[in-house]
Amino acid sequence: MRVIGIAGQARSGKGTVAGFLAAELVDRGYQVLIDSFATEVKRMARLCGWNGVKDARGRGLLQRVGAWGRARSRWFWVGRLERRVMSAEVDFVIVPDARFRNEVAWCGQHGACWRVVGRGGLEGAAGADASETELDGAPPEWFSVTFLNDGSLEDLRDAVAHEARNLVSEAAQPGAAVPQRGG
């Protein structure tokens, strides 16, 4: 199993890239799981009354719940995702919400981390939260691929398809960490 994390600010296109990548990989016969660091954050926020809407109030609650977990351990949310996905019988796990250095590092240790730039971001207090700013100025070498999302949806889909072809072509290399189809 190989993890592909996707980093970027809110509304940058991380989820769109994840969906395009998953479709490309499934079309090639691979088993794919999309899961996120925020799965448990959202579950806990619902217990606190969140209605599932990412408006200013909802984002604020999600950010506070996320900070609560990270205050206990910077690996708090990473550990929860890891327990869910490491036993999954899939070829690829796509994680469309790498927002912190340790999340990028975990994705890199288990595969790779891609980045989406060029649009997105939040204003006000939500935009100043660590979940939106921690990766500002991150060195490019942290990311194996960077997508400049400043064109059409078709442009982004084509760019993801290109990288998906590169990703699965690595499977043909001896000793590659990329799983063989169905493996």
C-alpha positions in Angstrom: 0.0 0.0 0.0 1.2 3.5 -0.8 -0.1 6.7 0.6 -0.4 9.9 -1.5 -1.0 12.9 0.7 -2.3 16.1 -0.8 -1.4 19.4 0.8 -2.8 22.9 0.2 -4.9 25.6 1.7 -8.7 25.4 2.1 -10.4 25.6 -1.3 -7.2 25.0 -3.2 -8.5 21.9 -5.0 -7.1 19.1 -2.7 -10.3 17.2 -2.8 -10.7 17.6 -6.5 -7.1 16.4 -7.1 -7.9 13.4 -4.8 -11.0 12.5 -6.8 -9.2 12.8 -10.1 -6.3 10.7 -8.9 -8.6 8.0 -7.4 -10.5 7.8 -10.7 -7.3 7.5 -12.7 -6.0 4.7 -10.4 -9.3 2.8 -10.3 -9.4 3.0 -14.2 -6.0 1.3 -14.2 -7.3 -1.5 -12.0 -5.9 -0.4 -8.6 -7.8 -0.5 -5.3 -8.0 3.0 -3.8 -9.2 4.4 -0.4 -9.6 8.1 0.2 -9.4 8.9 3.9 -8.4 12.1 5.8 -6.7 13.3 8.9 -9.9 15.3 9.5 -12.3 12.3 9.6 -12.0 12.0 13.4 -11.9 15.8 13.8 -15.3 16.0 12.0 -16.7 13.2 14.0 -15.8 14.9 17.3 -17.1 18.3 16.0 -20.5 16.6 15.2 -20.5 15.5 18.9 -20.1 19.2 19.8 -23.1 20.2 17.6 -21.5 20.9 14.2 -24.1 20.6 11.5 -21.5 19.6 8.8 -21.4 23.1 7.1 -18.0 24.6 6.6 -19.2 28.2 7.2 -17.2 30.6 9.5 -18.7 29.0 12.6 -18.2 25.4 11.4 -14.6 26.0 10.3 -13.9 27.7 13.6 -15.2 24.6 15.5 -13.2 22.2 13.3 -10.0 24.3 13.8 -10.6 24.3 17.6 -11.2 20.5 17.7 -8.1 20.0 15.6 -6.0 22.2 17.9 -7.4 20.3 20.9 -6.0 17.0 19.5 -2.7 18.5 18.5 -2.3 20.0 22.0 -2.3 16.4 23.3 0.2 15.2 20.7 1.2 16.5 17.3 0.7 12.9 16.2 -2.9 12.7 17.7 -4.8 12.9 14.3 -2.0 11.1 12.3 -2.2 8.2 14.7 -6.0 7.9 14.2 -5.7 7.9 10.4 -2.8 5.5 10.6 -4.8 3.0 12.6 -7.7 3.1 10.1 -5.7 2.8 6.9 -2.6 0.7 7.5 -4.6 -2.5 7.6 -6.6 -1.6 4.5 -6.3 -4.1 1.7 -5.8 -1.4 -1.0 -3.1 -0.4 -3.4 -3.3 3.3 -2.7 -4.6 5.5 0.2 -5.2 9.1 -0.9 -5.2 11.6 2.0 -6.5 15.0 0.7 -5.9 17.1 3.8 -2.2 17.2 4.7 -2.0 20.6 6.4 0.8 20.2 9.0 4.5 19.3 8.7 4.1 16.0 10.5 1.2 15.1 8.3 3.4 15.8 5.2 6.2 13.8 6.7 3.9 10.8 7.5 2.6 10.8 4.0 6.1 11.0 2.6 7.2 8.1 4.9 4.4 5.9 3.5 4.5 7.1 -0.1 4.5 10.8 -1.2 2.9 14.2 -0.7 1.6 16.3 -3.5 0.8 20.0 -3.2 -1.9 22.2 -4.8 -1.3 25.9 -5.1 -2.7 28.8 -7.1 -6.1 29.3 -5.5 -8.0 28.9 -2.3 -7.3 30.2 1.2 -9.5 31.7 3.8 -9.8 35.2 5.2 -9.9 36.5 8.7 -9.3 34.3 11.8 -9.9 31.1 9.9 -7.2 32.0 7.3 -4.7 32.8 10.1 -5.2 29.4 11.8 -2.2 27.1 11.9 -4.1 24.6 9.7 -3.9 27.3 6.9 -0.4 28.7 7.6 1.9 26.0 8.8 3.0 24.9 5.4 3.6 28.5 4.1 7.1 28.6 2.9 7.6 24.8 3.1 10.5 23.8 0.9 9.5 22.4 -2.5 11.4 19.2 -1.8 8.8 18.2 0.7 6.4 17.6 -2.2 7.0 15.2 -5.0 4.5 17.0 -7.2 3.1 20.6 -7.2 0.0 21.4 -9.1 -0.5 25.1 -10.1 -4.3 25.2 -10.0 -4.9 28.4 -11.9 -6.6 27.1 -15.1 -9.7 25.1 -15.9 -10.9 22.0 -14.3 -9.9 20.1 -17.4 -6.4 21.5 -17.1 -6.2 20.2 -13.5 -7.6 16.8 -14.5 -5.1 16.5 -17.3 -2.2 17.4 -14.9 -3.4 14.8 -12.4 -3.8 12.1 -15.1 -0.2 12.8 -16.2 1.1 12.4 -12.6 -1.0 9.2 -12.2 0.6 7.7 -15.2 4.0 8.6 -13.7 3.0 7.1 -10.4 1.9 3.7 -11.8 4.8 3.6 -14.2 7.1 3.5 -11.2 5.5 0.1 -10.4 7.5 -1.3 -13.3 10.8 -0.4 -11.7 12.6 -3.2 -9.8 12.2 -2.7 -6.0 9.7 0.1 -6.4 7.5 0.9 -3.4 4.5 1.3 -5.7 2.2 -1.7 -5.5 1.7 -3.9 -8.5 -1.9 -3.9 -9.7 -4.2 -5.8 -7.4 -1.3 -6.4 -5.0 
